[in-house]
Amino acid sequence: MKRLFIPVTLVAALATPSYAQDDDEGLSLMERGARMFMDGIMKEMEPAIDDLGGLMEDFGPAMRNFAQEMGPALRDLMDQVEDWSVYNAPEVLPNGDIIIRRKPDAPEYVPKEGEVEI
């Protein structure tokens, strides 16, 4: 088996440079293969990309309306919260209220002057 390994390896090494030679377009076989692979992926993804474009056309007006209505409230909330990392993810209560709790290991909250703590 060892006797066969050396000649096979030598033949493979001598044959390898022929694969790396450039073709008429100036691209190696590896570059052409990569280009063909990417072209295939793009062709497979084209229907999904088209569907996504149609989805954006459908949701565009709704997102614009949401931004107009909620934008000022979200901007005000962003001004009030200094560090979002001290809060857990929002929870929706059974009655529909949404609460955002502070993490247990967060530093104690000190209200600013004139603020009322709930």
Phi, psi and chi 1 to 4 in degrees:
 res  aa     phi    psi   chi1   chi2   chi3   chi4
   1 MET       -  -41.7 -172.1   71.0  166.9      -
   2 LYS   -66.0  -33.2  -71.3 -177.3 -177.7  179.8
   3 ARG   -65.9  -32.8  -67.4 -179.1 -168.4  161.3
   4 LEU   -78.6  -28.8 -175.1   61.8      -      -
   5 PHE   -63.2  -44.3  177.9   73.1      -      -
   6 ILE   -65.3  -49.7  -66.9  173.7      -      -
   7 PRO   -63.0  -38.2  -19.7   27.5      -      -
   8 VAL   -65.4  -42.1  169.1      -      -      -
   9 THR   -63.9  -41.7  -54.5      -      -      -
  10 LEU   -63.8  -43.1 -176.0   59.6      -      -
  11 VAL   -65.0  -41.7  168.1      -      -      -
  12 ALA   -64.5  -39.0      -      -      -      -
  13 ALA   -68.1  -37.2      -      -      -      -
  14 LEU   -73.5  -28.9  -68.1  174.4      -      -
  15 ALA   -81.9  -21.8      -      -      -      -
  16 THR   -59.8  -43.4  -57.0      -      -      -
  17 PRO   -57.9  -27.0  -24.9   32.4      -      -
  18 SER   -66.4  -27.5   65.7      -      -      -
  19 TYR   -75.7  -26.1  -71.2  114.7      -      -
  20 ALA   -88.3   -3.8      -      -      -      -
  21 GLN   -68.1  147.0  -68.5  176.5   -5.8      -
  22 ASP   -76.9  148.2  -68.1  -18.0      -      -
  23 ASP   -95.2 -165.8   61.9   -4.2      -      -
  24 ASP   -63.5  -29.5  -66.2  -22.1      -      -
  25 GLU   -83.7   -5.1  -63.1  176.1    9.9      -
  26 GLY    87.1   10.6      -      -      -      -
  27 LEU  -107.5  142.4  -61.4  175.9      -      -
  28 SER   -75.5  170.3   70.8      -      -      -
  29 LEU   -62.3  -37.2 -173.8   58.9      -      -
  30 MET   -64.5  -43.1  -71.0  -65.5  -71.8      -
  31 GLU   -66.1  -40.6  -69.0  168.5  -30.4      -
  32 ARG   -64.4  -40.9  -76.6 -173.7   21.2 -137.6
  33 GLY   -63.2  -42.0      -      -      -      -
  34 ALA   -64.7  -40.3      -      -      -      -
  35 ARG   -64.7  -42.6  177.6  176.5  -75.5  171.9
  36 MET   -64.1  -39.7  -71.1  170.9   58.5      -
  37 PHE   -61.2  -47.6  176.7   72.9      -      -
  38 MET   -65.5  -38.9  -69.0  -55.1  -66.5      -
  39 ASP   -61.6  -41.0  -71.3  -15.9      -      -
  40 GLY   -63.0  -42.9      -      -      -      -
  41 ILE   -63.3  -44.1  -72.9  178.0      -      -
  42 MET   -62.9  -38.9  -68.7  -57.0  -66.0      -
  43 LYS   -66.0  -38.4 -166.0  174.9  -73.3 -175.3
  44 GLU   -69.9  -34.2  -69.9  -71.3  -36.3      -
  45 MET   -84.0  -14.6  -66.7  -63.7  -63.4      -
  46 GLU   -54.6  -45.4 -166.6  171.1  -24.8      -
  47 PRO   -62.7  -39.3  -20.7   29.5      -      -
  48 ALA   -66.0  -38.7      -      -      -      -
  49 ILE   -66.9  -39.9  -67.9  170.9      -      -
  50 ASP   -63.0  -42.3  -69.1  -17.1      -      -
  51 ASP   -62.8  -38.7  -70.4  -14.5      -      -
  52 LEU   -64.9  -38.6 -175.1   60.9      -      -
  53 GLY   -62.7  -42.2      -      -      -      -
  54 GLY   -65.1  -37.6      -      -      -      -
  55 LEU   -64.1  -40.2 -171.8   64.4      -      -
  56 MET   -66.3  -35.7  -69.5  -54.9  -65.2      -
  57 GLU   -64.2  -37.2  -72.7  176.9   11.8      -
  58 ASP   -71.1  -42.0  -66.4  -17.0      -      -
  59 PHE   -86.9  -13.2  -76.9  118.6      -      -
  60 GLY   -54.3  -54.1      -      -      -      -
  61 PRO   -62.0  -38.0  -23.1   31.8      -      -
  62 ALA   -66.0  -41.5      -      -      -      -
  63 MET   -67.4  -37.9  -70.6  -58.1  -67.7      -
  64 ARG   -63.1  -43.4 -163.0  172.4  -53.1  111.7
  65 ASN   -63.9  -43.0 -171.4   26.9      -      -
  66 PHE   -60.5  -44.7  174.4   79.3      -      -
  67 ALA   -63.8  -37.8      -      -      -      -
  68 GLN   -68.0  -40.4  -72.2  173.2  -13.5      -
  69 GLU   -80.0  -41.5  -69.4 -178.1   17.9      -
  70 MET   -96.1  -14.4  -65.5  -59.8  -64.6      -
  71 GLY   -53.2  -52.2      -      -      -      -
  72 PRO   -61.2  -39.9  -23.6   32.7      -      -
  73 ALA   -66.9  -42.1      -      -      -      -
  74 LEU   -66.3  -38.1  -69.7  172.7      -      -
  75 ARG   -62.7  -41.5 -167.2  174.8  -43.1  114.7
  76 ASP   -64.6  -41.7 -171.8   34.0      -      -
  77 LEU   -63.9  -41.4 -179.5   64.2      -      -
  78 MET   -63.7  -33.3  -65.2  -60.9  -76.7      -
  79 ASP   -70.1  -31.8  -70.8  -19.7      -      -
  80 GLN   -80.6  -31.8  -68.5  179.4   18.8      -
  81 VAL   -95.3  120.6  177.9      -      -      -
  82 GLU   -83.9  -41.0  -66.8  175.7   10.1      -
  83 ASP  -136.1  104.9 -175.9    9.0      -      -
  84 TRP   -71.4  -16.0  -74.8   97.6      -      -
  85 SER   -72.2  -13.0   66.7      -      -      -
  86 VAL   -91.8    7.5  -62.6      -      -      -
  87 TYR  -117.0  147.5  -66.1   94.4      -      -
  88 ASN   -77.6  171.8  -71.7  -39.5      -      -
  89 ALA   -65.7  150.1      -      -      -      -
  90 PRO   -60.7  146.9  -19.4   28.8      -      -
  91 GLU  -117.4  141.8  -62.3  175.3   42.9      -
  92 VAL  -103.4  119.3  179.2      -      -      -
  93 LEU   -79.1  161.8  -60.1  178.9      -      -
  94 PRO   -56.2  -28.3  -24.2   32.1      -      -
  95 ASN   -85.6    1.5   65.5   -2.5      -      -
  96 GLY    98.1   -9.7      -      -      -      -
  97 ASP   -67.4  148.6  -71.8  -10.8      -      -
  98 ILE  -115.0  126.3  -59.7  172.5      -      -
  99 ILE  -123.4  150.6   59.5  171.3      -      -
 100 ILE  -124.1  110.2  -57.8  174.2      -      -
 101 ARG   -91.4  148.9  -60.3  179.9 -167.4  -86.8
 102 ARG   -74.6  147.2  -72.2  178.2   65.1   84.7
 103 LYS   -69.0  148.1  -68.0 -179.3  179.5  176.4
 104 PRO   -61.0  -32.1  -16.1   23.4      -      -
 105 ASP   -90.7    8.5   59.2  -18.0      -      -
 106 ALA   -72.8  148.8      -      -      -      -
 107 PRO   -62.2  152.5   11.5  -16.4      -      -
 108 GLU   -62.8  139.3 -173.3  164.3  -24.2      -
 109 TYR   -79.9  129.6  176.2   73.0      -      -
 110 VAL  -112.6  111.6  179.2      -      -      -
 111 PRO   -64.3  146.1   -0.8    4.5      -      -
 112 LYS   -73.4  161.4  -63.2  175.6 -176.6  169.6
 113 GLU   -60.5  129.8 -170.4  175.5  -39.1      -
 114 GLY    91.8  -10.1      -      -      -      -
 115 GLU   -83.6  144.8 -103.2 -176.2    8.0      -
 116 VAL  -106.1  124.4  176.5      -      -      -
 117 GLU   -83.5  133.0 -172.2  173.8  -12.7      -
 118 ILE   -92.0      -  -61.4  176.4      -      -
